[in-house]
Amino acid sequence: MNSITVHFLPSDKQVKAAPGDILVDVAMDAGIHINAACGGEGACGKCRILLKSGEVETKNNGKLTHQEFEKGYRLACKSTIIGDITVEIPETAKLDQSILKSSPDQNDLHDGRRVVPREIDKLITEADYNPALKKYNVTIDPPTLDDNTSDLSRLLRALKQQHNLESISIDFLLLKKISHILRNANWNVTVTLVQTRMESQLSEHQLHGSRRPKMISVEPGDTTGKHYSIVLDIGTTTLWGQLIDLNTKKSLAEASEYNPQVTFGDDVITRIVFSQKKDGLEKLQQVVIKSLNKIINELVSSSDIEREHISHITAAGNTVMTHLLLGLDPKFIRETPYTPVANFFPPIRAIRIGLELSDYVYLYTFPSVASYVGGDIVSGVLSSGIYKDSRLTLYIDIGTNGEIVVGNSEWLMTASCSAGPAFEGGGLKYGMRATTGAIERFHIDRKTLEPMIRTIGNVIPKGICGSGAIIILAEFLRTGVIDQSGKFNCSCTTHRIRPCSEGHEYVLAYKEDTKAEEDIVITEADIDNLIRAKAAMFAGYQCLLNKVGLTFQDLERVIIAGAFGNFIDLKEAIVIGLLPEIPTDRYHFIGNGSLLGAKLISLSNELLDDGEKIARKMTNVELSEDHSFMDKYMAALFLPHTDSTIFPETTRAVMEHDNFC
Amino acid sequence: MNSITVHFLPSDKQVKAAPGDILVDVAMDAGIHINAACGGEGACGKCRILLKSGEVETKNNGKLTHQEFEKGYRLACKSTIIGDITVEIPETAKLDQSILKSSPDQNDLHDGRRVVPREIDKLITEADYNPALKKYNVTIDPPTLDDNTSDLSRLLRALKQQHNLESISIDFLLLKKISHILRNANWNVTVTLVQTRMESQLSEHQLHGSRRPKMISVEPGDTTGKHYSIVLDIGTTTLWGQLIDLNTKKSLAEASEYNPQVTFGDDVITRIVFSQKKDGLEKLQQVVIKSLNKIINELVSSSDIEREHISHITAAGNTVMTHLLLGLDPKFIRETPYTPVANFFPPIRAIRIGLELSDYVYLYTFPSVASYVGGDIVSGVLSSGIYKDSRLTLYIDIGTNGEIVVGNSEWLMTASCSAGPAFEGGGLKYGMRATTGAIERFHIDRKTLEPMIRTIGNVIPKGICGSGAIIILAEFLRTGVIDQSGKFNCSCTTHRIRPCSEGHEYVLAYKEDTKAEEDIVITEADIDNLIRAKAAMFAGYQCLLNKVGLTFQDLERVIIAGAFGNFIDLKEAIVIGLLPEIPTDRYHFIGNGSLLGAKLISLSNELLDDGEKIARKMTNVELSEDHSFMDKYMAALFLPHTDSTIFPETTRAVMEHDNFC
């Protein structure tokens, strides 16, 4: 890693890069501005640089003539680092060479920001690997007059003799089919057994040691190699799904969709309100199921598997999402004293709620802790492992419903705060999910206040994702484009800042660079949403720590989860006050912890038990009932914070910056 | 009992009678013929007798003038015994006074024939009384901000605190409703818990000790007093149902219907054949479910209960009936080596197969032993208690599929033989079920060969029930109307015997006495069916006893079950060779043992366990594979039997009789 040197001229700055890095990103990280207006698609041709030594891999240089290419010109957004190079930024591309102050641990930050995917096989030890669903190939003695016991009996007898399995029950729908399956398969079949708590075995109050396997599928021949589960994260704004190979523990495919319930309300409260209308609950359930089926279809079609080899599905979601998924009435979650129907949900047949899977597939839903602390956070705590680690850890799931856990292997406290959908791209005029076309890197030229943007997928920009919004906000703050209350500095002399119906806005990309109908902008209303979201999260951490008499400095680890966490720039998140200013090496990223937990319990009965233990162990703090929360929230409506002593370094850095306006 | 003396003149015969006996029955039992043509309805007025001393209770003497009544004339069919009497049979009524030889234990026989209903509370001890379904009234703390755990949690907590119940799971459909039920009920509800093995807890191979209660219903207020179950006997020809009060152990109502599957085949084999046609299995399932719903509706409407207070349903049926009920394909039951899909069936939601009960009601089906030894016999063995009795017992269930068990508390062997529906009134030209209008008593005048008949309900005859057919056959044999091979004696000089398309027939009632379109007859084909049925049963007992080296004389008890067994005349059944000639005090009647067993398991979890143990314990003998069965069957196609040494007394009595023809 980082073994390649990139030498920028004329600034004479040398930085380390990794093979495969894109040159425009390396420059951006180094604080070297290259004019890049088309998001990295190579369409505008403005980011041309001159190779002085070494070579890059370049895919598309349509905007360069053969002569220019021969002279060494390359498009920075299309150049992949393969070895040491020296590049010169020509005047046309180089609008500014001022170098941002880089903190001494920038590379750590850089690594921190990048998601280091936690490999499932590192989380699941050999001892843990014990999927709730297993397949067994078995050969059955055909019946004779001397041995004509029932088909079911002889199948069970064979499982006992060949695999030492007993006390097996059978799904009724399967029972209707086995006689023909056994004969058509010439008495050699593969049996799928599930060993998780089924509907009738769940208990709200305590765990029960004994699990009895249930036979849910019998297939002809040996299909033990084809065995899959689907894991889901039911987010308020985004739905995620993965297809897991239960033999190899690998995720074979991933898919996501916006949660279509957003049409009926941005957050859980508005959706509960909608659920109380005529057929509201049914409608909310139906639309989310429809999108989950879309995800399942995509997972199946994008991997070369057959749907009937999927034999399990696990899901994690917050309490309201879980209620809506299962069709449970969330009415009393919204009304004081905020009681859900249940925190532990019986597994149910997936087809019963309309999921397009085989009739024998059961859906296991993660248990919740309270009305606003749901199965997604339980799943996240499971996947982060903090419940078995002695270090004091703050676990943050930044989503529409922000969830926070503090504790260690001894105790766990949890709270939730309604951050709103801003960090998922919701509530922003040009907000979008972190998919192709979302602006995720951003830099402002200190002189001209012109932007340098790069999008996910290096295509023409379509909008702003949550992580991009954080970077934009931090860059605005640093350059004085906005003040600490989030208002545009109108003394800035740039055509990019202009009045709009919501105060002022900054043009990130003019429509001619977007092929869109309109300019892509970020407005003061957008910035307000972002500030309120980060303030709610920050006040949440503070309250929870205060409850147990701790401060940020006591934290040994901070784990950031959430699909959004995948893309977050740690330093920038601290700059805007979304994350506390503590040594960055204490930060860890887990990605979508909720989805990861759903995957873990697919692969391990022991971890499934752990999930239920965690749900019972966590103490919930109702922030809405904590009077200090509102004070803390108000104090956090500032960039980075009204109390500069909490963000000493950040505040100093922001203040030290020249105001470029 | 029998403390009243009835003195018949002019024969000067004195017999004992019980208060409430009908005079015509007492005469019939005593072998005194009274002309009774209208079946006991009082319509023909032919059975008039003259009271010489004492009094009878008489309901309808429309056929007698005031003067005749004053003189002491009464209709024997309408006279109830209330005290000692002396009656004279006038010439008009008395057609014959010849007295049948009465065996010394006639009164025992008489009592034996009468059904002494086994009261459920004599079978279920206090220790046994432990219904799978129980109701608990509980008051729940309403939620507060300090205590806002889920509705389900607080309900479970209250059950723990107030009834010491724990580890309770919940039905998913119920979970969807509880929040509103709890609030509407102002936090006082009655919970129904089921503690039987549910779908996922059943195992084919072994019993599992631990049962965990599952909550299936929550009702507002205290409804603990209203708690019912339905028990069903799914016979090949007849369906029986009872409504059980789970608090008092009483049967509140009983209803029955012909099994409408008879349209598709008289016996299990023809129904299996039909099930293999297109949609055949679905059709068979649908029609039986339709009739069961009719029974359920009748049970509910005839007792003053609400359907939603029925929370359980248990059923016993033979293996094929159970397969068809549950929609399991019986194809391989018919094909050698005769394997059913399963012998143990998972409980399923009753609504899943279309039974019109609440969605939370589970149907528990008795386990089978083999393809032709079903849950009905397991249920019967349970209700008879032979599995806990050291005495060697023969258990006989006389039905379309005759089932036989021999054994004691140490061992149990079983076999089945296809007797056909004759004893249930099927396969007879004027056969009918043992309901109002069925001829159940029959006597032939030794001189004129004129019949004396009485019907169930004392109404004009409509047909012949199985028990009536046995009596008719025995009386035919005794009077020489038929020979020992079942053919009419054409030398008899009576207009009652006449040729027909099926050989000859005997007119039981001319159409003018029936208000029917035709005379009611019994044909040689009917008699053939009856002989083949009894021969199959008898050969079955012999084979099973031979297998273990025993004879009829070793039997300490014979228990007769089957709805039909309710009405059977023991002595007459021995006369025709349906039952072995052993001392009659060894015979016991249990009624519909299958239905009784279904009732027992409704009231006792321990007996439910016993039922499953019995199914595992019984050894099945395939009579169709026993070569000696056919020989024994052929030998039994004679009245009472070709081997007169097996029926010494009976044969002698038959032979001794004058041939009246």
Chai-1 contact restraints between the chains, C-beta under 6 A:
chainA,res_idxA,chainB,res_idxB,connection_type,confidence,min_distance_angstrom,max_distance_angstrom,comment,restraint_id
A,P143,B,P337,contact,1.0,0.0,6.0,A-B,restraint_1
A,P143,B,T339,contact,1.0,0.0,6.0,A-B,restraint_2
A,T144,B,P337,contact,1.0,0.0,6.0,A-B,restraint_3
A,L145,B,P337,contact,1.0,0.0,6.0,A-B,restraint_4
A,L145,B,E625,contact,1.0,0.0,6.0,A-B,restraint_5
A,N148,B,P337,contact,1.0,0.0,6.0,A-B,restraint_6
A,N148,B,Y338,contact,1.0,0.0,6.0,A-B,restraint_7
A,N148,B,T339,contact,1.0,0.0,6.0,A-B,restraint_8
A,S150,B,T339,contact,1.0,0.0,6.0,A-B,restraint_9
A,S150,B,P340,contact,1.0,0.0,6.0,A-B,restraint_10
A,S150,B,A342,contact,1.0,0.0,6.0,A-B,restraint_11
A,S150,B,N343,contact,1.0,0.0,6.0,A-B,restraint_12
A,D151,B,T339,contact,1.0,0.0,6.0,A-B,restraint_13
A,D151,B,V341,contact,1.0,0.0,6.0,A-B,restraint_14
A,L152,B,E204,contact,1.0,0.0,6.0,A-B,restraint_15
A,L152,B,A342,contact,1.0,0.0,6.0,A-B,restraint_16
A,S153,B,E204,contact,1.0,0.0,6.0,A-B,restraint_17
A,L156,B,E204,contact,1.0,0.0,6.0,A-B,restraint_18
A,L156,B,H205,contact,1.0,0.0,6.0,A-B,restraint_19
A,S167,B,S203,contact,1.0,0.0,6.0,A-B,restraint_20
A,S169,B,S200,contact,1.0,0.0,6.0,A-B,restraint_21
A,S169,B,L202,contact,1.0,0.0,6.0,A-B,restraint_22
A,S169,B,S203,contact,1.0,0.0,6.0,A-B,restraint_23
A,F172,B,E199,contact,1.0,0.0,6.0,A-B,restraint_24
A,F172,B,P346,contact,1.0,0.0,6.0,A-B,restraint_25
A,F172,B,I348,contact,1.0,0.0,6.0,A-B,restraint_26
A,L175,B,A342,contact,1.0,0.0,6.0,A-B,restraint_27
A,K176,B,L328,contact,1.0,0.0,6.0,A-B,restraint_28
A,S179,B,D329,contact,1.0,0.0,6.0,A-B,restraint_29
A,S179,B,F332,contact,1.0,0.0,6.0,A-B,restraint_30
A,S179,B,V341,contact,1.0,0.0,6.0,A-B,restraint_31
A,M198,B,S200,contact,1.0,0.0,6.0,A-B,restraint_32
A,E199,B,F172,contact,1.0,0.0,6.0,A-B,restraint_33
A,S200,B,S169,contact,1.0,0.0,6.0,A-B,restraint_34
A,S200,B,M198,contact,1.0,0.0,6.0,A-B,restraint_35
A,S200,B,S200,contact,1.0,0.0,6.0,A-B,restraint_36
A,S200,B,K214,contact,1.0,0.0,6.0,A-B,restraint_37
A,L202,B,S169,contact,1.0,0.0,6.0,A-B,restraint_38
A,S203,B,S167,contact,1.0,0.0,6.0,A-B,restraint_39
A,S203,B,S169,contact,1.0,0.0,6.0,A-B,restraint_40
A,E204,B,L152,contact,1.0,0.0,6.0,A-B,restraint_41
A,E204,B,S153,contact,1.0,0.0,6.0,A-B,restraint_42
A,E204,B,L156,contact,1.0,0.0,6.0,A-B,restraint_43
A,H205,B,L156,contact,1.0,0.0,6.0,A-B,restraint_44
A,K214,B,S200,contact,1.0,0.0,6.0,A-B,restraint_45
A,L328,B,K176,contact,1.0,0.0,6.0,A-B,restraint_46
A,D329,B,S179,contact,1.0,0.0,6.0,A-B,restraint_47
A,F332,B,S179,contact,1.0,0.0,6.0,A-B,restraint_48
A,P337,B,P143,contact,1.0,0.0,6.0,A-B,restraint_49
A,P337,B,T144,contact,1.0,0.0,6.0,A-B,restraint_50
A,P337,B,L145,contact,1.0,0.0,6.0,A-B,restraint_51
A,P337,B,N148,contact,1.0,0.0,6.0,A-B,restraint_52
A,Y338,B,N148,contact,1.0,0.0,6.0,A-B,restraint_53
A,T339,B,P143,contact,1.0,0.0,6.0,A-B,restraint_54
A,T339,B,N148,contact,1.0,0.0,6.0,A-B,restraint_55
A,T339,B,S150,contact,1.0,0.0,6.0,A-B,restraint_56
A,T339,B,D151,contact,1.0,0.0,6.0,A-B,restraint_57
A,P340,B,S150,contact,1.0,0.0,6.0,A-B,restraint_58
A,V341,B,D151,contact,1.0,0.0,6.0,A-B,restraint_59
A,V341,B,S179,contact,1.0,0.0,6.0,A-B,restraint_60
A,A342,B,S150,contact,1.0,0.0,6.0,A-B,restraint_61
A,A342,B,L152,contact,1.0,0.0,6.0,A-B,restraint_62
A,A342,B,L175,contact,1.0,0.0,6.0,A-B,restraint_63
A,N343,B,S150,contact,1.0,0.0,6.0,A-B,restraint_64
A,P346,B,F172,contact,1.0,0.0,6.0,A-B,restraint_65
A,I348,B,F172,contact,1.0,0.0,6.0,A-B,restraint_66
